[in-house]
């Protein structure tokens, strides 16, 4: 397999913001300025009650502690590794290639697009290792707490989805709080000024500060493109609500794990 040499990889890193901003899915109907996209994005954002998702974890992160970086970083790495698998399952389950085309756009981005060194879980691992979170500590945290955060249940939700519309709804639900997810992770990892300086301009955060709105737009566009009837909309919302429930469970579980580890 042909891979990038060091000069090509360095060029991509130095031009990362330009590359991410310019390499977008071709769209002339449901683009970011579409009135329908704007209105339905607002609808789904309100439906998700995003501040409620983060209410407990935000209380913990109000104080900067290395423990918070360890817990949040460890489990986000697990989620980040799982996300392309769940999306790939979605792509396999839908019954036509047009839906599949739009689903795989985000999978492609999660897996580094044209540079395998930009696979998102790998970039995130580089980020958390840069602030001293070791493999040994991550293994310790995972062995005690992984079953609590609901990743198996997320995979099960996708496996049990019964329609194209429900699958698409699950995918939007996983993206709807993407910006808040990234900000929460950033807040946890920036446990002191030195950590902040190390992580703020990493490829992981550069990419995600730019790309998340586009991910949301893509998924809202899929709702508008493929869910025309009331029945299809109802099934989409069913899937969406399941993902929102997952996020509530995930971040509340992280808050509880922080509490447990704080007194261990």
N, C-alpha and C positions, 0 to 999 in steps of 0.2 A: 504494500500500500504506500502511495506517495504521501509524505508528510511534509509539513512546513519546516524549513531550516531555521536556524536561530535568527538570521536577519529578517526573514519574512515574519516570524513570530513577533519580533520586537517592533516591526513596522505596524502590525495589527494592534499591539498594545498602545503604541504612541498615537494611533489614529482611531482608538476604540470608539470614542463618542461619535465621531463622524460616521463610522461604519454602522453602528447600531441605529443611528437616526436615519440613515439613507437606505438601509436594506429592509424595506417594508413590503408587506404583501400588497400586490396590485389590487386596487379597489377604486371603483368610480361611483358606486351606489351608496354603500354604507361606510363612508369614510368618517374620519374624526369630526368633521364639520356637519355631518348629516343631522337634521333636526330629530329624526327618529332615533338615531343612536344616542344623542344627548338625552332625550326624554326617557328612553328606556334604561339608560345607564343610571340616571337619577332615581328611577323607580326601583331598580334592583339594589342600588346602594342604600336607599331608605329601608327597603324590605329586610336587608341583612342586619340592620341595627348594629353597625360596625363598632360604635363606641362601647356597646355592651360586651362585644367579643373580647375587648382588650381591657375591660374595667379592672379585673383582678390583677393581671400581669402588670398593668401600668402602676398600680400601687406598689408592687415589689420593686419595680425598676426606678421608682422615684429616688431610691438610694443607690449609688453606684457601688457595686461589689463584684469582685472577681468571680464569686460563686455564681452570680447571675449569668455571666459570660459563659461559664462552663456548662450550665444547664441548658440555656437557650441555644448556645452554639452546638452542643452535642446533638440535641434532638432536631434542630433545623437541618443539620447535615443528613440525618436519617430521612426526614421528609423530602429534602431536595433530591436525594437518591431515588426515593420511591415515586416522585411525581411523574417522571417520564414513563415509568412502567404503567401507572394508572392511566395516563393519557394514551399510551400505546394500546392498552386494553380497550379504551373507548374507540380508538380508530379501527380496531379489529371488529368491534361489536356492531358498529353502524352498518347499514345495509347498502350503502352506495359510495362510489368513489368521490363524488363531489363533496359530500360531508367529510370524507376521509382526507381530502385535499386540504380543507381548511383546518382540520384538527391537527394534522401533522406539521403545520407551519410553526406552532408553538413548541411541539416536540423537537423540531429541528433546531430552534433557538435554544431550548433547554440543553441540548446536546452539543452546543458549540458552533452551530452553523457550519462555516467552512474551515473551522480550526478546532481540531479535537482537543487542543489544550484549553479551550474555553468551555468545556463541559461544566455546567453550573455546580454540581456537587463537588467537583474537583477544585474549582475556583474558591468555593466556600471553605473547603478543607484547608487550602492554602491560607485563607484569611484567618481562620481560628488558630491554626498552628503558628501564625506570625505573632500572636499575643500569648503564646505559651500553653495553650490547651493541648495536652499530650494525648497520645493514643491510649496510654494506660488509664488515664483519668476518664476518658470517654468510655472505655470498656467497663470501668467500674460503675459509672452512672447508668449506662445501658443495662447492665446485668441486674440492677436494682429496680429500674423504673420504666423500661421501654414499653412494657405491656399496658402501662397506664394512659398513654397518650393517644391511642385510638387509630394507629396506622393500619393495623389488620382490619379494623372495621371500615376504614376508608376503602381499602381494596375490595372488601365484600360489597360495599354499596355499589361500586362500579360493576362488579361481576353479576349482581342481582338486578341491575337496571333492565327494564322490560321494553323499552322503546327508544328509538332514536332521540326523541324529544327529551326524555328523562336523562339520557346520556349527555346531551348538550347542556342541559340544566346543571348537572353535576359539575361539568367543566367550568361554566361561568361562576358557580358558587365557590369553586376552588380559587378563582382569580379575583373575585369582587373586592376582597380586602387586601389585595397584593401590596399596594403602597403602604398600608398600615403594618402589614407583616414585615416589610423591609425596614421601616422606621423603628419598629419594636426590636428587631434583631440588632440593628445598628446601635440603638440605645443600650442594649444589654452588653454588647461586645466592647463598647467605649467605656470601660469601667474606670479608666483614669485618662489623663491627658496624653500619656505616652501611647496607650492603646488606641485612642482616638486618632492620633497622627499616623499610626500604622495602617488602620483599616479604611480611612475615609476615601482614599483614592485607589483602592484595590480594584482590579477588573470586575470582581463580583459586584461591588456596590456601584461602580460606574455604569455597568450594564443595567442593573435593576432600577436605578434611579430614572433611566430613560425608557426602559422597555415595558414596564408594567401597565401603563395606560394603553399601550398598543395591544397587549394581551387581553385586557378587558374589552377593548373595542372589537377585537376579532370575535370574541365569544358573544357579545351583544349582537354583532352582525349575523352570527350563526342563528341566533334566536329569530331575528327579523327575516332572514333568508329562508329558513326551513320550518318555522313554526307559525303557520298562517291561520290555522283553525283554532277555535276555542279549546278543543280537546288537546291539540298539540301544545298550546300555551299552558294548559293545566298540567300536563305531564312534565313540561320543562320546569315549571315552578316547583313541582314535587321534587325533582332532582336537585334544583337549586337549594331548596330548603334543607335537604339532607346534607349538602356540603356546608352550609352555614352552621348547622348543628355540629358537624365535625369540628369546625373552627372554634366554636364555643367550648367544646369539650377539650380540644387540644390546648388552648391557651390557659384555661382554668386548671388543667392537669399540670401544666408547666409551673403555674403559680404555686400549686400545692406541693410539687416536688421541691421547689425552692425552699418552702417552709420546712419540709422534712429534713432536707440536707443542712439547713441552717442550724438545726439543733442536734445533728448527728455527731 
